Amino acid sequence: MTYYAYFRPLPPSDRNPAEHLRRRTPGVFRGMAAHWPAVSTWTLAYIASLDPSPLVRLVRGNRENTPTAFTWSELGTYLHHLSEPPRADDELLYLKEFDLLRQFPALRDDLKDIPFLPRGTVTSSSVWIGPARARTGLHQDLLDNCAVQIAGRKRFLLTPPGTVERAGALSTKYDAWARLSRVGIEELAVGRGAGTGDEDFYFVELEPGDVLYVPARWWHEVVNLDASILLSGFFGSRSHVARLWTQVRLRDTLHRSRLLKEGDCTCHPARR
C-alpha cells in the first residue's frame, strides 16, 4: 500500500515565510532559489571537474534505522558513478553532511541569501549528494532547517513533534544533532491511524530551485527520487545556537569518550 493513502500533500505556501517561522510550521516555497547560479551550474560532472581527488566518506544504506556502515571513495569516482543510469542491484551509497563550500570555497559565489532568515541568524551549511532511492530515516533535527534543492528531485515525509514519542517509537541510537525513530514514517502512519484525524502526516516533492523550511523537532524522512544534490542550512539565533552547542558538545564528549552509546550511533561503524 502506498504512503499516499496516509499522507496529505504539503501545499506551496501562500503565507509570508516569516509566518512559518513564527508558527513553527513547515513551508515549501516553489522556485525561491531558482535564480541561484548553483541551480543551473552544480551538476555532478561540474563538481567532479573541480577536483576529483578528495576522499569522501559515504554512508551505506539507511544509518538511522540500520547498523551504521561507511565506505570511502574519491569524490570524482563517486560522482561519475551517480551520473550513470542506475541499476536495481546498485548499493545505495550516500554522501551526507559534506562540507562542499569548505572543499570548494569559490562555490559560495553561486549562492544567494534566503530572504526569510532572521537577522543575526547563525547558519551551518552542508550538502547531501546521493543516488535515486537513497534514504535518510525518520528523525528530528535540533535546529531549524532550510533545505534548498539544487539538482534532481527529493521527497520529504513529515509529521509534527510528539508523533513518534506518543507511539513509543523513539530510538536509543545516538546522533549528536538529531533524535531518531526506530520505525519508518510509513509504518508509523499506518499504526497511528493517519487519515482519520488522529495524526498529521505530510509529503512534499522538491524540484530544483525549491526551498523547504523544516522547523526544529518536526519529524521527517527523506528519499531521493533521482540522483540529487541538496543544500541544507541549519540555523538559529546566536543565543539559541550557543546554548544548544554547549549541550551537544557535552553529550558528544561523553560519547566520544566511550561513556555514552558506544557502538550504537550514526557517527561510528556498528560493532560486529
N, C-alpha and C positions, 0 to 999 in steps of 0.2 A: 504494500500500500504506500502511495507516495506521500511525502510530507505536505503536499498541497491540501490534503484533506484536513489538516490540523493547523495550518499556518495562514495568517492573513498577510496580504501584501502591505509593506510599509510604503505609503504613498509619498510621492515627491512633496516636499514641504511647501506650504503656501504661507508659512509664518516667517517673520524675521528670525534669522538664525539665533540672535541673542535670546529669543523666547525659549528656544530649545535648551539653551544653557541654563536659563533661569528655572525652567520647569523640570530639568533633568530628564528630558525625553529624547530618544534618538531622532535624527533628522537626516534625510537624504536630499542632496542639492545637486540636481542634474546639471552637468556641464559647467559647474562652478570653476573648475580648473582646466577647462578645455583650451583656454588661451595660453596655458603654460607651455613654454618650449619643450619641457620634458615629455609632455604627452605626445608630441609629434616626433621627437628625436630619440627617446630612450627605448630603442629596440634591443632585443637580446644580442643581435650581431653588433650593434653600435657599442654597447657596454663592453662586450668581449674585445672589441678593437682597441679600447683604451689601454688595456694591459691584460693579456690573457693569463699571466703567470701567477698571480697571488693564489695561495692555498686557502680554500674556504671550507668551513665545517658544515656538512649537510645533515639534516635530520632525516632519519629513516622512519617512514610511516608516521603515525599519529602519536607523538610522545605524551600528549595529555592523557590518553586513555590506554596506552600500551607501554610495555617496558621501553625506557629511553635507550636509543641507539643512534650512533653517529658514524659517518664516514667522511673522508676528505677527498677533495678534488681540486685541480686547478680551475680557476674561475672560467677561463675560456673553454675548457673541455666541457664543463658542466653546461654552460650557456649554449654551446654548439649542440649538445645532446637535446636540450629543450627545444631548439628550433627545428628539430627533425619531427616528422609525423609520429605521434605517439603510438605505442603498441600495447596491447592488452596486458602483456606479461612484464612490462617495464616496472622496475622497482620505483616507488614514489619517494624521491629524494628532494628535500625542501631546503632552500637557503633562507633561513629565518633570522630576523633581527640583525641583518647585515648592515654595517655602518658604511653604506655606499659613499656618502658625502665625505667621510674621512678618508676613504680609499682614493676617491677622485674629487678633490675639493672644487675643481672647476665646474662640476655639475651643479653647484649651488646657483650658478647664474641661470640655470634652466627652470628655477622655481620662482613662484611669486607668493606674496603673502596670502594667508587665509583671512578674509575680511572680518570674520566673526570672533576671532580670538581676542580676549580682553587685553587691555594694556597691562604691561608688567608680567605677562604670561611667560612661564618657563616651559620650553618645548624640547623634547628629545625625539629625534627623528631616526628611523631605521627603515630598511627595505625588506620586503618579503618577495622572493622570486621562486616560483615553483611550477611544476607541470600541471596539466589538467588532472583532476581527481585528487590532487594532494589536499589534505585536510588539516585544519587545526581544531582540536577537540574542544568541547564545551568548557568555557572558562569565563571569569570576570576579571577585568583589569582594575588595579588600584587607582589609576589616573584616567581622566577623560582621554578619549582617543579621537583624533581627526584623521580618517583614513581616506587617502587620495588614490583613486585607481589610475595608474599610468598606462598600462598596456594589458590587453586581454580582458577577460570577464571573471568576476568573482561573486559568489553568493554568500550573503550573511544571513544566518538564522538567529533570531534574538528573542529573549524573554526577560521580564523585569527582575530586579533584585528580589530575593526571597523565594523565587520559584524552586530553585534547587534545594535550598535549605528546608522548605516545607515538605519536600519529597524525601528528605533524609538521604540525599544523594551527594553530599559533599565528599570529595576525595581527600585522603590524607596525604597525597603526593605533594611534595614541596615545589613551589615556584616562587622566586623572590618577589616579583611584581604582579602576581596574579593569584587567584584562587581557582581550583579546578573542580569539575564534577566527575564522578566515577561512572556516569552514564552519558550517552549521547543525547542530543536535544530531541531527536525524533522519538526515541524511546521514552523520554521524559514527557513529551507532548501527549503520547498515547496514554501513559499512565495517569496524567493529571487531568484528563478529560478536556483537552483542548477542543475548542469549537462549541463547548457547552456554556461558556462564560465563566468557567472556574479559573482559568488562567489565560494570559495573553501570550501568544506566540506569533512572531512576525518573520517574514523573509523579504529580502531585497537583493536584486542583482545589479551589480555595478558595472558600468561601461567606462571606457577610458574618458577621463575628464570629470567623472562624478566624484562627489565628496560625501562621505558619511560621517556623521557625528555619533559616537557611541559613548554615552555617559559612563563614568566610573561605576562599577558594581553591576552594570547590566550584563547578564549572561549572554554569550554569543558563541556560535560555532561557525567556521568559515571553510568553504570548499572552492577550489579553483574550477571554473568551467572551461577555461583554456589555460595554456601556459601564460602566466601573468606576472605583472610587476605591480606591487602596491607600496606606496609610501605611507608609513604610519607615523603620526606625530602625537605622542603623549604629552599632555600639557596640564598646567595648573598654576595657581598663584604662587609667588615666591615663598610665602609663609607656609602654605599648604604643602608644597613640594619639599621644603626644608624639614617640616615635621615628619612627613611620611618617609623621607630619605633616611632620617635618623632611626626610625623604627625598622625599616627594611635592612639597613646596614647592620643593626644589632642582630637581627634574626639571621641574616646571611652569614655573619661572622660565626655564629653558633653552628650553622650548617656546614660551613667550610672547615670548621674545626672538628667535624665529625661528632658533634654533640646534638644535632637535630636532623632527623630524617636522612641519615646517611644511606645511600644506595637506593633511595626512593624519591627521586627528584627529576626535574626536566633539564637539569644542567650537567649531570654526570651520567655516564652509561650505567644501565642497570646491572647489578651484580648477577653473575650466572650461578 
